[in-house]
Amino acid sequence: MNELEIIQHRRVPGLTVFLNSVDYRTAHMHQEWEVIWVLDEPLRIICGPEDTVLEPGQLVVFAPDEPHEFRKLDQNSTFLCVQLSPAVVPLRGPLMLLDRFPHRKMTAAELTDRKRELLDVARSYYLEEPFYEMKCQGKALLAFRELLRTLPTKPMTREELAHRESRSGRLKRLMDFVDANYANKILLRDFAAQEACSASYLSRFIRENMNQTFQEYVTSVRFHRACQLIAGGNRKMLDVCMASGFSDYRYFTRTFRAYTGMSPESYARQDRRPAEERKQSVHSLHSRERIFTGEESLMILDTIVL
């Protein structure tokens, strides 16, 4: 699986900034600390057992290797993302976040200050003025420090860190297993045999860490694969059904109605985005999103009023 993080900027060591308009992004993890600032439409965030809607203007912080999923509500949600590598975050040791939503702990003035700092980082990142690398990294660290000062945290013990690493490894193997097998009959007991543990244990593990059952996750991957094939055009719906791993056409249709409120045929008719927008979008097995260019990002940032 190569979905841990699709953005590969190299302009500032240890720091990545990008603006994204997301339809969905299935459960994923990465090694960086991440701050998300929702700019326009609400964004549904699923992180372990927590299922939350982030409203425009609100922030969320993710710790390294913390699985999370993004889904739009009605319209695609545009957000600013700032990622910091643990290598440039000088902490005494690994931290566990006890709450990842700063707006729950901050005053309105404090939240505005943090957003102003993030906006300054993002603008400098894209303007690339002399010595902007030092400014971006330094200001990003200061903003992140203030976020961590606000959020409740606790140092992780060796046992907790080992547990997190074990959990992340198993989740990555699970995603790889589903990616490799979704087009065929796929059973939890087969993955359990690979992991040398019981299916009942894995069932609880998946529910606790992905907020869904194994079969629900497999169905979501199949559905997103079907959407990807439909977006490519010129495919018969029965061919899409079979290529996506659905057992029969009735199940395929029920899934589309559950996800979209319409049949696959109706979905295909309304999925007619302009060619330029299609070219700029990423539509993979695990995501449908648009990463804005530097020029586009600056235009969006210039419209933000705090």
C-alpha positions in Angstrom: 0.0 0.0 0.0 1.4 3.4 -0.9 -1.3 5.6 0.6 0.4 6.6 3.9 0.9 10.1 2.5 0.7 11.1 -1.1 2.3 14.5 -0.8 6.1 14.5 -1.2 7.3 18.1 -1.0 11.0 18.5 -0.3 11.3 22.3 0.0 11.6 22.6 3.7 13.3 19.8 5.7 10.9 18.3 8.1 8.0 20.5 7.1 5.2 19.9 4.5 2.4 22.4 3.8 -0.4 21.9 1.3 -4.0 22.8 0.6 -6.4 20.0 -0.3 -10.0 19.7 -1.4 -11.2 16.3 -0.3 -14.1 14.1 -1.2 -12.9 11.2 0.8 -9.7 9.6 2.1 -9.9 6.2 3.6 -8.1 5.3 6.8 -4.4 6.2 6.6 -1.4 6.9 8.7 1.9 8.8 8.5 4.9 9.4 10.7 4.5 13.2 10.9 2.6 15.4 13.4 -0.2 16.9 11.4 -2.4 20.0 11.9 -5.6 20.4 9.8 -7.4 23.7 9.5 -10.8 23.4 7.7 -11.4 26.4 5.5 -14.8 26.1 3.9 -17.1 23.0 4.0 -17.4 20.8 7.1 -15.1 17.7 7.2 -16.0 14.4 8.8 -13.1 12.9 10.6 -13.0 9.4 11.9 -10.1 8.6 14.3 -10.3 5.3 16.2 -13.7 5.3 18.0 -14.2 9.0 17.6 -16.4 10.2 14.7 -16.4 14.1 14.6 -17.5 16.8 12.1 -15.0 19.6 12.0 -16.6 22.9 11.1 -15.0 25.6 9.0 -12.4 27.5 11.1 -11.7 24.6 13.4 -8.4 22.7 13.8 -7.5 19.1 14.5 -4.1 17.7 15.5 -2.9 14.1 14.7 0.0 12.4 16.4 2.4 10.2 14.4 1.0 6.8 13.3 -2.5 7.7 14.3 -5.0 6.2 11.8 -7.6 8.7 10.6 -10.1 9.0 7.8 -11.6 12.0 6.0 -15.1 12.3 4.4 -17.0 15.2 3.0 -20.5 15.9 4.1 -22.3 17.6 1.1 -19.5 19.4 -0.7 -15.8 18.8 -0.9 -14.0 20.2 2.1 -10.9 22.4 1.5 -8.3 22.4 4.3 -4.8 23.6 5.0 -2.5 20.9 6.2 0.8 21.4 8.1 2.9 18.4 8.8 6.0 18.3 11.0 8.5 15.4 11.1 9.2 14.1 14.6 12.9 14.6 13.6 12.4 18.4 13.8 10.1 18.4 16.8 12.4 18.4 19.9 10.3 16.6 22.4 11.8 14.7 25.4 9.9 11.6 24.3 6.8 10.3 22.5 3.6 12.1 23.5 0.0 10.7 23.6 -2.7 13.2 22.7 -5.7 13.0 25.1 -7.7 15.4 23.0 -6.9 16.4 19.4 -9.3 19.3 18.9 -7.8 22.6 20.0 -11.0 24.6 19.6 -12.4 22.7 22.6 -9.7 24.1 24.9 -9.0 27.5 23.5 -10.6 30.9 23.7 -11.7 32.4 20.4 -8.8 34.8 20.5 -6.2 32.0 21.1 -7.7 30.0 18.2 -7.4 33.1 15.9 -3.7 33.6 17.0 -2.9 29.9 16.1 -4.6 30.3 12.7 -2.8 33.5 12.0 0.5 31.7 12.8 -0.4 28.8 10.5 -1.4 31.2 7.7 1.9 33.0 8.0 3.8 29.7 7.7 1.8 28.7 4.7 2.2 32.0 2.9 6.0 32.0 3.5 6.2 28.4 2.3 4.7 29.2 -1.0 6.3 32.6 -1.5 9.8 31.2 -1.1 11.4 34.5 -0.1 15.1 34.5 1.0 15.7 32.2 3.9 12.1 31.2 4.0 13.0 27.7 5.1 14.2 28.9 8.5 11.2 31.2 9.0 8.7 28.4 8.0 10.2 25.7 10.2 10.7 28.1 13.2 7.2 29.6 13.0 5.6 26.2 12.5 7.3 24.8 15.6 6.2 27.8 17.6 2.6 27.4 16.5 2.8 23.7 17.2 4.2 24.4 20.7 1.2 26.5 21.5 -1.2 23.9 20.3 0.5 21.2 22.4 0.5 23.6 25.4 -3.3 23.8 25.0 -4.1 20.2 24.4 -4.0 17.6 27.2 -1.1 15.2 26.6 0.9 12.5 28.5 4.3 11.0 28.0 4.1 7.6 26.5 5.7 4.7 28.4 7.8 2.1 26.6 4.9 -0.3 26.7 2.5 2.3 25.2 5.0 3.2 22.4 5.5 -0.5 21.6 1.7 -0.9 21.5 1.3 2.0 19.1 4.0 0.6 16.8 2.4 -2.8 16.9 -1.0 -1.4 16.2 0.3 0.7 13.3 2.1 -2.2 11.8 -0.9 -4.4 12.0 -3.2 -1.8 10.5 -0.8 -1.3 7.6 -0.7 -5.0 6.9 -4.5 -5.1 7.1 -4.8 -2.3 4.5 -2.2 -4.1 2.3 -4.1 -7.4 2.6 -7.4 -5.8 1.5 -5.7 -3.9 -1.3 -4.3 -7.1 -2.6 -7.4 -9.2 -2.3 -10.6 -6.9 -2.5 -11.3 -8.1 -6.1 -11.7 -11.7 -4.9 -13.5 -13.4 -2.1 -11.8 -12.1 1.1 -12.3 -13.3 4.6 -11.2 -12.0 8.0 -10.0 -15.5 9.0 -7.5 -15.4 6.1 -5.9 -12.3 7.5 -6.1 -13.8 11.0 -4.1 -16.8 9.8 -1.5 -14.4 8.4 -1.3 -12.6 11.7 -1.4 -15.8 13.8 -4.2 -14.5 16.0 -8.0 -15.2 16.3 -10.6 -13.7 14.0 -12.6 -12.5 17.0 -9.6 -10.6 18.4 -9.0 -9.0 14.9 -12.7 -8.1 14.7 -12.4 -6.1 17.9 -9.1 -4.6 16.9 -10.5 -3.3 13.6 -13.6 -1.9 15.2 -11.6 -0.1 17.9 -9.0 1.4 15.5 -11.1 2.0 12.3 -14.6 2.5 13.8 -16.0 -0.1 11.4 -16.1 -3.8 10.8 -13.8 -5.7 8.5 -16.5 -6.3 6.0 -17.5 -2.6 6.1 -13.9 -1.6 5.3 -13.7 -4.1 2.5 -17.0 -2.8 1.0 -15.7 0.8 1.2 -12.6 -0.1 -0.7 -14.6 -1.9 -3.3 -17.0 1.0 -3.6 -14.2 3.5 -4.0 -12.6 1.2 -6.7 -15.9 1.2 -8.5 -16.1 5.0 -8.4 -12.6 5.2 -9.7 -13.4 2.9 -12.6 -16.6 4.9 -13.4 -14.7 8.1 -13.4 -12.4 6.6 -16.0 -15.4 6.3 -18.3 -16.4 3.8 -21.0 -17.0 0.8 -18.7 -20.2 -1.2 -18.5 -21.6 -1.3 -15.0 -21.5 -5.1 -14.8 -17.8 -5.0 -15.7 -17.3 -2.3 -12.9 -19.2 -4.5 -10.5 -17.0 -7.6 -11.2 -13.7 -5.7 -11.3 -14.4 -4.1 -8.0 -15.0 -7.4 -6.2 -18.7 -7.3 -5.6 -20.3 -10.7 -5.4 -23.4 -9.8 -7.4 -25.1 -6.8 -9.1 -27.8 -6.5 -6.4 -25.1 -6.1 -3.7 -23.3 -3.6 -6.0 -26.5 -1.5 -6.4 -27.3 -1.7 -2.7 -23.9 -0.4 -1.8 -24.1 2.6 -4.2 -27.5 3.5 -2.8 -26.2 3.3 0.7 -23.2 5.5 -0.1 -24.7 7.9 -2.6 -28.4 7.6 -2.4 -28.5 6.6 -6.1 -27.9 3.7 -8.4 -24.5 3.1 -10.1 -26.0 4.2 -13.4 -27.3 7.5 -11.9 -24.0 8.1 -10.2 -22.1 7.6 -13.5 -24.4 10.0 -15.3 -23.9 12.8 -12.7 -20.1 12.2 -12.4 -19.2 14.5 -15.2 -16.6 16.9 -13.9 -14.8 19.2 -16.3 -11.7 17.7 -18.0 -9.4 20.2 -16.4 -10.7 19.4 -12.9 -10.3 15.7 -13.5 -6.7 16.2 -14.6 -5.9 18.1 -11.4 -7.6 15.6 -9.1 -6.2 12.5 -7.4 -8.6 9.6 -7.7 -7.1 6.5 -6.3 -8.3 3.4 -4.5 -8.2 5.2 -1.2 -8.9 8.9 -2.0 -10.6 11.4 -4.2 -9.1 14.8 -3.6 -7.5 17.8 -5.3 -4.1 19.1 -4.2 -3.8 22.7 -5.1 -0.7 24.1 -6.8 1.5 26.7 -5.1 -0.1 29.5 -7.2 -3.6 28.3 -6.5 -2.8 27.9 -2.8 -1.6 31.5 -2.5 -4.8 32.7 -4.1 -6.9 30.8 -1.6 -4.7 31.9 1.4 -5.1 35.6 0.2 -8.9 35.2 0.6 -8.8 34.2 4.3 -10.0 36.8 6.7 -9.4 36.2 10.5 
